[in-house]
Amino acid sequence: MKPPIHEATILVQKGHLDAARNLLEQFVKAYPQQESPQVDALLYFIYRGLNDAEKAIHICNRQVKTTPKGLTGSTWLLRRGLLKLRAHQEVDAMSDFQQVIHINCSLDHVTQAQKGICEANLKVN
C-alpha cells in the first residue's frame, strides 16, 4: 500500500495538523512492516508543529537506527539533539551533537552541533 503522503501534505498545508497526524498514524499502525522515511519525516514536522517533542524524538530514534551515516543520518541526529536540548536532556543532546561532528558531512550541521554543545554546556553548568 502506498503511504498517504500527498493527502497528509495537503492537510498540513491547510493547517489541519491533527487530521494529517491521524491519517499517517493510522497508516503506520495498519502497515507496520512498511517503513517509509517520507512518512516519518512528515510525522516529525507534524509533531514539532503540535509541540509533541516526545513523539518527534521517537521518530528521530527510529530514523537514526535505520538510516545510514552520511547527510541523512546526520540530519536525524541533529534534529534529535536539538529536540533533546529543548527537552532538558542536555547529556543525550551533546552525544547526538558529537556524533554529527564526527560524521562531518556538512559544515552547516557541524556548526549547528557545535552551537548546540555550547548551549548544552551553559545549561548544565
Secondary structure as UniProt FT lines:
FT   HELIX           5..13
FT   TURN            14..15
FT   HELIX           17..30
FT   TURN            32..33
FT   HELIX           37..49
FT   TURN            50..51
FT   HELIX           53..66
FT   TURN            69..70
FT   HELIX           71..86
FT   TURN            87..88
FT   HELIX           90..103
FT   HELIX           107..124
//
